[in-house]
Amino acid sequence: MKIGFHGPGTPVDPDDHERAPDPRVVERFRNHLERYLPGMLEEPVAAVTCLYTMSADQHFVIDCVPDTPAIAFAAGFSGHGYKFAPVIGELLADLALEGCSELPANFLRLGRFTEL
């Protein structure tokens, strides 16, 4: 069984960070397993940290580069963007080729962060 925490963590430099998880985090997982999945707990085979990007509002960022509308980009997939690959590909193609999309994805535009 693989378990993990999904959510905003501590910002780190990807070139200079500790890969071993904080023992307090491992203990938190142990406590949750004992509470919610009694009898499933065994000693962990491995415990590691992983890095991924996450936007401030935890949604993807999909837009065109400001002042360069022919370049579309997507970021902030926080470890689960692969599930949305077909629609993200369609959206990026629409943006790069047409400058807009009929898909209801304006809430993912970069400009939303100027409103925060």
WOCORPE-V489044 format. One record per residue. N is the residue number from 1. RES is the residue in three letters. SS is DSSP state (H for helix, E for strand, L for the rest). PHI is phi in degrees with one decimal (999 if undefined). D_FIRST is the distance of its C-alpha to the first C-alpha in Angstrom with 2 decimals. Layout:
{{N & RES & SS & PHI & D_FIRST} {N & RES & SS & PHI & D_FIRST}}
//
This chain:
{{1 & MET & L & 999 & 0.00} {2 & LYS & L & -112.5 & 3.77} {3 & ILE & L & -126.7 & 6.53} {4 & GLY & L & -164.9 & 10.17} {5 & PHE & L & -105.1 & 13.71} {6 & HIS & L & -112.9 & 15.92} {7 & GLY & L & 162.3 & 19.53} {8 & PRO & L & -64.8 & 22.52} {9 & GLY & L & -116.5 & 22.22} {10 & THR & L & -84.1 & 24.87} {11 & PRO & L & -59.7 & 26.92} {12 & VAL & L & -137.2 & 26.95} {13 & ASP & E & -84.4 & 28.89} {14 & PRO & L & -62.3 & 26.57} {15 & ASP & L & -90.9 & 28.85} {16 & ASP & E & -150.4 & 28.85} {17 & HIS & L & -148.1 & 25.81} {18 & GLU & L & -84.0 & 23.64} {19 & ARG & L & -82.2 & 20.30} {20 & ALA & L & -75.0 & 19.04} {21 & PRO & L & -70.9 & 17.51} {22 & ASP & L & -63.5 & 19.77} {23 & PRO & H & -55.8 & 19.04} {24 & ARG & H & -66.5 & 19.78} {25 & VAL & H & -70.2 & 16.90} {26 & VAL & H & -60.0 & 14.43} {27 & GLU & H & -65.3 & 16.30} {28 & ARG & H & -62.3 & 16.11} {29 & PHE & H & -62.6 & 12.30} {30 & ARG & H & -58.4 & 12.70} {31 & ASN & H & -63.0 & 15.45} {32 & HIS & H & -66.1 & 13.75} {33 & LEU & H & -62.7 & 10.90} {34 & GLU & H & -61.2 & 13.84} {35 & ARG & H & -78.2 & 15.83} {36 & TYR & H & -97.1 & 13.84} {37 & LEU & L & -133.0 & 11.34} {38 & PRO & L & -58.7 & 13.62} {39 & GLY & L & 88.3 & 12.86} {40 & MET & L & -90.7 & 9.06} {41 & LEU & L & -74.8 & 9.74} {42 & GLU & L & -133.0 & 9.99} {43 & GLU & L & -64.0 & 11.39} {44 & PRO & L & -63.0 & 9.48} {45 & VAL & L & -75.6 & 9.93} {46 & ALA & L & -153.3 & 11.02} {47 & ALA & L & -141.8 & 12.02} {48 & VAL & L & -138.3 & 14.16} {49 & THR & L & -94.8 & 16.04} {50 & CYS & L & -132.4 & 16.68} {51 & LEU & L & -115.8 & 19.90} {52 & TYR & L & -155.6 & 20.94} {53 & THR & L & -85.8 & 24.08} {54 & MET & L & -147.9 & 24.60} {55 & SER & L & -74.2 & 28.00} {56 & ALA & L & -60.8 & 29.68} {57 & ASP & L & -101.1 & 29.14} {58 & GLN & L & 70.0 & 25.61} {59 & HIS & L & -104.0 & 26.99} {60 & PHE & L & -61.7 & 27.58} {61 & VAL & E & -120.0 & 30.98} {62 & ILE & E & -134.9 & 32.79} {63 & ASP & E & -167.2 & 36.50} {64 & CYS & E & -102.4 & 39.35} {65 & VAL & E & -64.5 & 40.41} {66 & PRO & L & -54.1 & 43.21} {67 & ASP & L & 67.9 & 46.60} {68 & THR & E & -140.6 & 45.06} {69 & PRO & E & -64.4 & 44.11} {70 & ALA & E & -78.8 & 43.70} {71 & ILE & E & -110.6 & 40.51} {72 & ALA & E & -98.6 & 37.50} {73 & PHE & E & -142.3 & 34.24} {74 & ALA & E & -140.8 & 30.76} {75 & ALA & E & -154.0 & 28.57} {76 & GLY & L & 73.6 & 26.12} {77 & PHE & L & -83.4 & 23.20} {78 & SER & L & 40.0 & 20.71} {79 & GLY & L & 80.6 & 17.84} {80 & HIS & L & -133.6 & 18.16} {81 & GLY & H & -66.5 & 21.64} {82 & TYR & H & -56.9 & 20.74} {83 & LYS & H & -67.2 & 20.32} {84 & PHE & H & -108.2 & 23.96} {85 & ALA & H & -51.5 & 25.39} {86 & PRO & H & -60.4 & 28.01} {87 & VAL & H & -73.2 & 29.59} {88 & ILE & H & -66.1 & 29.43} {89 & GLY & H & -60.8 & 31.20} {90 & GLU & H & -63.3 & 33.78} {91 & LEU & H & -63.3 & 34.36} {92 & LEU & H & -63.4 & 34.80} {93 & ALA & H & -62.7 & 37.16} {94 & ASP & H & -57.8 & 39.15} {95 & LEU & H & -63.4 & 39.49} {96 & ALA & H & -68.8 & 40.49} {97 & LEU & H & -91.9 & 42.92} {98 & GLU & H & -114.4 & 44.26} {99 & GLY & L & 84.4 & 43.60} {100 & CYS & L & -158.1 & 42.05} {101 & SER & L & -144.1 & 39.84} {102 & GLU & L & -83.0 & 40.23} {103 & LEU & L & -67.2 & 36.52} {104 & PRO & L & -77.7 & 36.01} {105 & ALA & L & -127.9 & 34.44} {106 & ASN & H & -60.9 & 37.12} {107 & PHE & H & -66.7 & 34.89} {108 & LEU & H & -96.2 & 32.93} {109 & ARG & L & -66.7 & 36.14} {110 & LEU & H & -60.1 & 36.62} {111 & GLY & H & -59.7 & 39.58} {112 & ARG & H & -63.0 & 37.55} {113 & PHE & H & -78.6 & 37.01} {114 & THR & H & -76.2 & 40.77} {115 & GLU & H & -93.5 & 40.76} {116 & LEU & L & -74.3 & 38.28}}
//
